[in-house]
Amino acid sequence: MVNPVNYHLESASGGRQITIEPIYEEIAFGDLFATGRYVLSEGDNGIGEIRFDGELFEWERNGNASLEDENIYRIVNFIREYNEPELAGYLD
């Protein structure tokens, strides 16, 4: 994932629009490095951050918006399987 993505999450409390934003760091010569970190927000409210380390991940909540474990797993699977639309042709 290169660009932020809006993810529609269906939960027991109704539909929610979650923004998933990948975090990149600038390294030598201005190149960008994917950190494996993704910030989640809902509107202007920060929800938390997902960090990947290979197949393992960590979830850290922040803010008042809560997500059930089942919904975190849905978002994690979405991130793992996501193909950037503009880049999909280059990955084949």
N, C-alpha and C positions, 0 to 999 in steps of 0.2 A: 504494500500500500504506500503510495507516494503522496496523494492528496487526501484531505479530510473527506470523510464519507458520512452521509446521514443514513442511519440504520433504523428501520421501523421495527420496534419490539412490541409484540403482542404479549401482554401479561394478564394475570388474573384481575388486575385493577384497571385494565383497558390498554389502548395503544399508547406507545410513547415514542417520541422521536429522539434518538440518541445520536450525537455527533461523535465520531471516532477520529481523532487527529493523531497521525504518526509524528513522532519526535525525531528530528535529525540533528546531528552535530556537525559543525564545520571542522574539517581536518586539513592537513597540509594542502597548499595550493588552491584552497577554496572548494575542494571536493566535499560532498556531503556523505555522511555515514549514518546508516539506519541503526538506531539504538535499540530497537526491539521494545520501545516504550510507546504506549498509546494512551492519550488523555481522553477520557469520556466526559461529555457534558450534555446537559439537557436545557436548551435555551441558553440563558446566561448563567446557569448554575453548574458548577463543577461537580461531577459525581465521583471521580476517582481516576486511577491509573492502572493499566494492565502492563506488566513487564514480562517479556518472554526471554527464556534462557534455553534454547533448543526446544524440546517438546514440553518442558515445564513452564509454568507461568505463576506469577504472583499478582494478587489483586489488593490494591490499597484504596480504601474509601476516603473521600473527603467531601465536605459539604453535607447538606441535609438530605439530599435525594438518595434513597436506598434502592438497591437491586438485590433480588433474591439470588442465591447461589445458582439455581437453574438458569436464570437469565444471564448471569456472568458466563456460564459455560456456553450458552448460545452465542454470545458476542465473541468469545474466544474462538469458537469454531468458525464463525463468520470471518474473522480476521485471518485465520489460518488458510481458509479456502478462497479468499478474495483475490481476484485478478483485476488489476487496474484496466478499465476499458480502453484507454488510449494506448496502453502498453501490451495488451493481449496479443495483438498481431505479431509483435516482436518476440514473444515467448514461445511461439510454436516451432 
